[in-house]
Amino acid sequence: MIVKTDTQEFQNYLSDASNYSGTADKVFLPETEKEIIEIVKDANQTKTRITISGNGTGLNGGRVPEGGIVISLEKLNRILELNTAEKFVRAEPAVILKDLQDYVEEHKLFYPPDPTERNCFIGATAATNSSGARTFKYGSTRNYVLAIRVVLANGETVFLEREKQKVENYTAKITTEQGNVISIQVPQFVMPNTKNASGYFCKSEMDAIDLFIGSEGTLGIITELKLKLLAYNDNVLSCVVFFSNEDDAFNFIDETREIAKYNGEISARGLEFFDKHTLNFLRPDYLAIPQNTCCVWFEQELDETEEQLTEAWLELIDKHNADAEKSWIAVDKKEQEKLKDFRHAIAWRVNEAVARRALKKIGTDISVPVNVFRSFYKWMTKLVEDNNIEYVVYGHFGDCHPHLNMLPKDQEDFVRSKELYFEICKEAVRLKGTVSAEHGIGKMKRDYLLMMYGEETIKQMANLKSAFDPNRILNIGNIFEEKYL
């Protein structure tokens, strides 16, 4: 096991992709679960804070330490088993998501969760319940976690399997592999009926495993995962469709969503929108983007009805006044990857632009119910325009989940953008939406989670954490402030 004690040697463990930064005394790089247990037992005895570190791709400061020690899981990076008959894979937490997806695809299997940053650790995707473009059809990571091994804050371990350990009437008893029983009270609150990654997943009758998925390392350290796989279909239609006005694009998305809801022949696995500002940002690298347009990107898996499916999409494109001749269509893997690169390019282009100004982008991760989405979108963009803030907006509009990125020009703009961000989150909550649909809370969005659920619910969440971590050592500061413990 490697232990880093020189601060100059572990600076890259003190921040994440959000540029949020912190401090630590040591960084541990264990290679086995046994070594993790040794570190945790010692830290629990001395009440030393532990921050669990993934690959640094997070956007909310979740892996950033605020004192204490860091445990990086990067050495636990093996795929342990692939069962092609029962369609599952077992992996350690630091397997790179892209590597796992590529590996199972070689065996004609498919792992659907597809967050934008595919260099993340697979364990981190469970800890944050990651989602991405394919969530429209397949849902988030939670739907694919069959079992996990977890090291608790006292060094004991639990093995949780789906459908095996249940919460009943908001209470549960979880038995560790060492024979101790942990009695827990699950917080009682109503989660939004939207794509959501804000705080603990809590329902009256639920699988105990779901308490840990999306808990951002506050309840335990995931050391192994068993993940559900699907049959792989490499026959995929991928398309970028251009529209001259947003209402046509929204009508196209609405009808596509409605068809999917009622199991129609069209069944997009991804359905995303890019406004005209986004396309203007991308045009220097993609000269074929038509002027004065917005666009929708979608993917559809094809089967023996390929001809009928393609025709149905073309009819829908024509119905909503899209420019079919200028649209980009990809049917082979190489061309699909080019469209995927196009979809992902805006994130780094935006980061590059604000970095040149020595500032940070202010990007939303909100989602609202479908019946209010269009009016919310128009209110949100008008709010930013009325305040003369440069912006781009894109994202998972099939899931009513927009990423509006404000691009401040100077410090005054930055301060105003943060104020607008608060107003946007506040309105999303008023509409029964969420402040974080996929990126989680970490340390940067705690105030927004408090606004969303209220202090009483946050206290219940803190009590749940305390049942698993009475000495308050694991990922302190994630989800809620330490003062609630």
C-alpha positions in Angstrom: 0.0 0.0 0.0 1.3 3.4 -0.9 1.0 6.3 1.6 1.6 9.8 0.5 2.6 12.3 3.2 4.2 15.1 1.2 1.6 17.6 0.2 3.5 18.3 -3.0 3.0 14.7 -4.0 -0.8 14.6 -3.6 -2.1 18.0 -4.8 -4.1 16.3 -7.6 -6.2 14.6 -4.8 -7.3 17.9 -3.4 -9.7 19.0 -6.1 -12.1 17.7 -8.7 -13.4 18.8 -12.1 -15.3 21.7 -10.5 -12.0 23.2 -9.3 -13.3 23.0 -5.8 -10.2 22.5 -3.6 -9.4 21.3 -0.1 -6.7 20.0 2.3 -5.6 16.7 3.7 -2.8 15.3 5.9 -2.2 12.0 4.0 -3.3 10.1 1.0 -3.6 6.3 1.2 -3.7 4.0 -1.9 -4.8 0.6 -0.7 -4.8 -2.4 -3.0 -7.3 -4.6 -1.2 -10.4 -4.4 0.9 -8.4 -5.7 3.8 -6.1 -2.7 3.6 -9.1 -0.4 3.5 -10.5 -2.0 6.6 -7.2 -1.4 8.4 -7.1 2.2 7.5 -10.8 2.7 8.5 -10.5 1.0 11.8 -7.6 3.1 12.8 -9.3 6.3 11.6 -12.5 5.4 13.5 -10.6 4.8 16.7 -8.8 8.2 16.4 -11.9 9.9 15.0 -9.9 11.0 11.9 -11.9 12.2 8.9 -11.8 10.1 5.8 -12.6 11.3 2.3 -13.0 8.7 -0.4 -11.5 9.7 -3.7 -12.6 8.6 -7.1 -11.1 9.7 -10.4 -11.7 13.4 -9.9 -14.4 13.8 -12.6 -17.1 15.0 -10.2 -18.5 18.5 -10.4 -19.6 19.2 -6.8 -16.5 18.7 -4.6 -17.6 15.3 -3.4 -14.2 13.8 -3.4 -12.5 16.9 -2.1 -11.2 16.6 1.5 -11.7 19.2 4.2 -8.9 17.9 6.5 -8.1 14.4 7.6 -7.0 11.7 5.3 -7.9 10.6 1.7 -8.4 7.0 0.6 -8.0 6.8 -3.1 -9.6 3.6 -4.5 -7.6 3.7 -7.8 -5.7 0.5 -7.1 -8.9 -1.6 -6.8 -9.4 -1.7 -10.5 -10.0 -5.3 -11.5 -13.0 -6.8 -13.4 -13.6 -9.9 -11.2 -16.2 -11.9 -13.2 -18.2 -11.7 -16.4 -21.2 -14.0 -16.5 -22.5 -14.1 -20.1 -25.3 -16.5 -19.3 -26.8 -14.6 -16.4 -25.8 -11.2 -17.9 -23.8 -9.7 -15.0 -20.4 -8.4 -14.3 -18.5 -8.1 -11.0 -16.0 -5.4 -10.6 -13.9 -3.5 -8.1 -14.8 0.2 -7.7 -11.9 1.8 -9.6 -12.7 0.1 -12.9 -13.1 2.9 -15.5 -16.6 3.1 -16.8 -15.5 3.3 -20.5 -13.2 0.2 -20.0 -16.0 -1.8 -18.4 -18.4 -0.8 -21.2 -15.9 -1.7 -23.9 -15.1 -5.0 -22.2 -18.7 -6.2 -22.0 -19.4 -5.1 -25.5 -16.7 -7.3 -26.8 -18.8 -10.2 -25.3 -22.0 -8.8 -26.9 -23.3 -7.4 -23.7 -24.4 -3.8 -22.9 -24.1 -1.7 -19.7 -26.5 1.3 -20.3 -25.5 4.1 -17.8 -23.6 6.6 -19.9 -22.6 9.8 -18.1 -20.8 12.4 -20.2 -17.5 11.8 -18.5 -16.8 8.1 -19.1 -13.3 8.2 -17.4 -15.1 8.0 -14.0 -14.7 5.1 -11.6 -17.6 2.6 -11.7 -17.8 2.7 -7.9 -18.2 6.5 -8.0 -21.1 6.1 -10.5 -22.9 4.0 -7.9 -22.0 6.3 -5.1 -23.5 9.3 -7.0 -26.2 7.3 -8.9 -24.9 8.6 -12.2 -27.0 8.8 -15.3 -26.4 10.5 -18.7 -27.8 10.5 -22.2 -29.3 7.0 -22.2 -31.3 7.6 -19.0 -34.3 8.6 -21.1 -34.8 4.9 -22.0 -32.8 3.0 -19.4 -32.8 5.0 -16.2 -29.9 5.7 -13.9 -27.1 3.5 -12.4 -29.4 2.4 -9.6 -31.4 0.2 -12.0 -28.2 -1.8 -12.8 -26.7 -2.4 -9.3 -27.5 -6.0 -8.3 -25.2 -6.2 -5.3 -22.5 -4.3 -3.4 -19.9 -4.9 -0.8 -19.4 -2.0 1.6 -16.9 -1.2 4.3 -18.6 0.7 7.1 -17.1 3.5 9.2 -16.1 1.0 12.0 -14.3 -1.3 9.6 -17.1 -3.9 9.5 -18.5 -5.1 6.2 -21.9 -5.6 4.7 -23.0 -7.4 1.5 -26.2 -6.1 0.1 -28.2 -7.8 -2.7 -31.2 -6.4 -4.5 -34.5 -8.0 -3.3 -32.8 -9.6 -0.2 -32.8 -6.8 2.4 -35.9 -4.7 2.6 -36.9 -1.5 4.4 -40.4 -1.9 6.0 -42.4 1.2 7.1 -39.2 3.3 7.0 -37.3 1.0 9.4 -34.7 -1.6 8.8 -32.1 -3.8 10.5 -28.8 -4.4 8.6 -26.6 -7.1 9.8 -22.8 -6.9 9.2 -20.8 -9.9 8.1 -19.3 -9.7 11.6 -22.7 -10.3 13.1 -23.6 -6.9 14.5 -27.0 -5.4 13.8 -27.5 -1.7 12.8 -31.0 -0.4 13.3 -31.9 2.5 11.0 -34.8 4.9 10.6 -35.2 5.9 7.0 -36.0 9.6 6.5 -39.6 10.3 5.6 -40.1 12.8 2.8 -41.4 12.9 -0.8 -38.8 12.7 -3.5 -39.6 14.7 -6.7 -41.2 12.8 -9.6 -38.3 13.7 -11.9 -34.8 12.5 -12.7 -33.2 13.1 -9.3 -29.8 12.8 -7.6 -30.3 15.0 -4.6 -29.6 13.4 -1.2 -30.5 9.9 0.0 -33.0 7.7 -1.8 -35.7 7.1 0.7 -39.0 5.3 0.5 -41.2 3.4 2.9 -40.7 0.0 1.2 -37.4 -0.1 -0.6 -34.3 -2.2 -1.0 -31.7 -1.5 1.6 -29.1 -1.5 -1.1 -30.6 1.8 -2.5 -29.6 3.7 0.7 -26.0 3.4 -0.4 -26.5 4.1 -4.1 -26.3 7.9 -4.4 -25.2 8.4 -0.8 -21.9 10.0 -2.0 -19.6 7.9 0.3 -21.3 9.2 3.5 -22.6 5.8 4.7 -19.8 3.4 3.6 -17.0 2.6 1.1 -18.1 0.5 -1.9 -15.4 -2.2 -2.5 -17.2 -4.4 -5.0 -20.2 -4.2 -7.3 -22.3 -6.7 -9.2 -23.9 -5.0 -12.2 -26.7 -6.1 -14.5 -26.1 -6.2 -18.2 -28.3 -6.3 -21.2 -27.9 -7.9 -24.7 -25.8 -5.7 -26.9 -27.4 -4.3 -30.1 -24.9 -2.6 -32.4 -27.5 -1.6 -34.9 -28.2 1.9 -33.8 -29.6 4.9 -35.6 -27.9 8.1 -34.3 -29.1 11.5 -35.6 -28.7 15.2 -35.1 -31.7 17.1 -36.5 -31.7 20.8 -37.0 -34.7 23.2 -36.5 -35.1 26.8 -37.3 -37.0 27.6 -34.2 -37.2 26.2 -30.7 -40.9 25.5 -30.6 -40.6 23.0 -33.4 -37.7 21.3 -31.6 -39.8 21.2 -28.4 -42.8 19.8 -30.2 -40.6 17.1 -31.7 -39.2 16.2 -28.3 -42.7 16.2 -26.7 -44.1 13.9 -29.3 -41.1 11.5 -29.1 -41.4 11.4 -25.3 -45.2 10.7 -25.6 -44.7 7.9 -28.1 -42.0 6.3 -25.8 -44.4 6.6 -22.8 -47.0 4.5 -24.5 -44.5 2.0 -25.9 -44.8 3.1 -29.5 -42.5 1.9 -32.2 -40.2 4.9 -31.7 -38.2 4.3 -28.6 -35.2 6.7 -28.3 -32.6 5.7 -25.8 -31.2 9.3 -25.8 -33.1 12.5 -26.5 -31.1 15.8 -26.2 -31.4 19.4 -27.1 -28.8 22.1 -28.1 -29.9 25.7 -28.3 -28.6 28.2 -30.9 -26.0 29.6 -28.5 -24.6 26.1 -28.0 -24.3 25.6 -31.7 -22.6 28.9 -32.2 -20.0 27.8 -29.6 -19.5 24.5 -31.5 -19.5 25.9 -35.1 -15.8 26.7 -35.2 -15.1 22.9 -34.8 -18.2 21.8 -36.8 -18.5 24.0 -39.9 -21.4 22.0 -41.2 -23.8 23.3 -38.5 -26.4 25.4 -40.3 -26.7 29.1 -39.3 -29.6 30.2 -37.0 -30.6 26.8 -35.8 -31.0 24.7 -32.7 -30.9 20.9 -32.8 -32.0 17.6 -31.2 -29.8 14.6 -31.0 -31.4 11.2 -30.6 -30.4 7.5 -30.7 -32.7 4.6 -31.6 -31.8 0.9 -31.4 -32.9 -0.9 -34.5 -34.2 -4.4 -35.0 -35.9 -6.4 -37.8 -38.3 -3.5 -38.3 -35.4 -1.2 -39.1 -37.0 0.1 -42.3 -40.3 1.0 -40.6 -38.5 2.6 -37.6 -36.4 4.8 -39.9 -39.4 5.8 -41.8 -41.3 6.6 -38.6 -38.5 8.9 -37.5 -38.3 10.6 -40.9 -42.1 11.3 -40.8 -41.7 12.8 -37.3 -38.8 14.9 -38.5 -40.9 16.2 -41.4 -44.0 16.8 -39.3 -42.1 19.2 -37.0 -40.4 21.2 -39.7 -36.9 20.0 -39.2 -34.4 20.3 -42.0 -34.0 16.6 -43.0 -31.5 17.4 -45.8 -29.1 19.1 -43.5 -29.5 16.6 -40.6 -26.6 14.3 -39.7 -27.4 10.6 -39.7 -25.0 7.9 -38.5 -25.7 4.2 -38.8 -22.2 2.7 -38.2 -20.1 2.7 -35.1 -17.5 5.1 -36.4 -20.0 7.7 -37.4 -21.9 7.3 -34.2 -18.8 8.0 -32.2 -18.4 11.2 -34.2 -21.9 12.3 -33.2 -21.2 11.3 -29.6 -18.0 13.5 -29.7 -20.2 16.3 -31.0 -22.6 15.9 -28.1 -19.8 15.9 -25.5 -17.8 18.7 -27.1 -19.8 21.6 -25.6 -18.8 20.8 -22.0 -15.0 21.2 -22.7 -15.6 24.2 -25.0 -17.5 26.0 -22.2 -14.9 25.1 -19.6 -12.2 26.4 -21.9 -14.0 29.7 -22.5 -14.5 30.5 -18.8 -11.0 29.4 -17.9 -9.6 32.0 -20.3 -11.5 34.6 -18.3 -10.0 33.2 -15.0 -13.6 32.5 -13.8 -15.9 29.5 -13.3 -19.0 28.6 -15.2 -22.3 28.5 -13.3 -24.2 25.5 -14.7 -27.6 24.2 -13.7 -28.4 20.5 -13.0 -32.1 21.0 -12.3 -35.1 19.0 -13.6 -38.8 19.7 -13.4 -42.0 17.8 -14.1 -42.8 17.5 -17.8 -46.1 19.5 -17.6 -44.2 22.6 -16.6 -40.9 22.1 -18.4 -41.4 24.3 -21.5 -42.7 27.3 -19.5 -39.9 26.8 -17.0 -37.3 26.7 -19.8 -38.6 29.9 -21.3 -38.7 31.7 -17.9 -35.2 30.5 -17.1 -33.6 31.7 -20.4 -35.5 35.0 -20.3 -34.2 35.6 -16.7 -30.6 35.2 -17.9 -31.1 37.2 -21.0 -32.8 40.1 -19.1 -29.6 40.2 -16.9 -27.3 40.3 -19.9 -25.5 37.2 -19.0 -23.9 35.1 -21.8 -25.1 31.5 -21.7 -25.6 28.2 -23.5 -28.2 25.7 -22.8 -28.3 22.0 -23.7 -28.9 18.7 -22.1 -31.3 15.8 -21.5 -34.6 17.4 -22.6 -36.2 14.0 -22.9 -35.9 13.9 -19.1 -36.8 17.6 -18.7 -33.3 18.2 -17.5 -31.5 21.2 -19.0 -27.9 22.3 -18.4 -28.0 26.1 -18.6 -24.4 27.3 -18.4 -23.9 30.9 -17.6 -20.6 32.3 -18.9 -19.6 35.4 -16.8 -17.3 37.9 -18.5 -16.0 39.4 -15.2 -16.3 39.2 -11.5 -19.5 41.3 -11.4 -21.1 38.9 -13.9 -20.0 36.0 -11.9 -21.6 37.3 -8.7 -24.8 38.0 -10.6 -24.8 34.6 -12.2 -24.6 32.9 -8.8 -27.7 34.9 -7.7 -29.5 33.8 -10.8 -28.5 30.2 -10.2 -30.2 30.4 -6.8 -33.3 31.9 -8.3 -33.4 29.1 -10.9 -33.1 26.4 -8.3 -35.7 28.0 -6.1 -38.2 28.0 -9.0 -37.4 24.4 -9.9 -38.2 23.4 -6.3 -41.4 25.5 -6.3 -42.4 23.5 -9.4 -41.7 20.2 -7.5 -38.5 19.6 -9.3 -35.0 18.9 -8.1 -31.8 21.0 -7.6 -29.6 18.1 -8.9 -30.8 15.6 -11.5 -27.6 13.8 -12.1 -24.4 15.4 -10.6 -25.3 15.0 -6.9 -24.9 17.4 -4.0 -21.3 17.0 -2.8 -20.1 20.0 -0.8 -21.0 22.7 -3.3 -24.8 22.3 -3.3 -25.7 21.7 0.3 -27.5 24.9 0.6 -29.7 24.1 -2.4 -30.6 20.7 -0.9 -31.6 22.4 2.3 -33.8 24.8 0.3 -35.3 21.8 -1.5 -36.1 19.6 1.4 -36.0 21.8 4.5 -34.1 21.5 7.8 -36.3 18.8 9.3 -35.5 16.4 6.4 -31.8 17.3 6.5 -31.8 16.4 10.2 -33.4 13.0 9.4 -30.7 12.4 6.7 -28.0 13.3 9.3 -29.5 10.8 11.8 -29.4 8.1 9.1 -25.7 8.8 8.6 -25.0 8.8 12.3 -26.5 5.3 12.6 -23.8 4.0 10.2 -21.1 6.4 11.2 -21.4 7.4 14.9 -17.9 8.9 15.1 -18.6 11.1 12.1 -15.6 10.3 9.9 -16.8 9.3 6.4 -17.0 12.0 3.7 -18.0 14.7 6.2 -19.5 17.7 4.4 -21.1 15.8 1.5 -24.8 16.2 1.1 -25.2 18.3 4.3 -23.1 20.4 6.7 -21.4 18.8 9.6 -23.5 20.9 12.0 -26.5 18.7 11.4 -24.7 15.6 12.8 
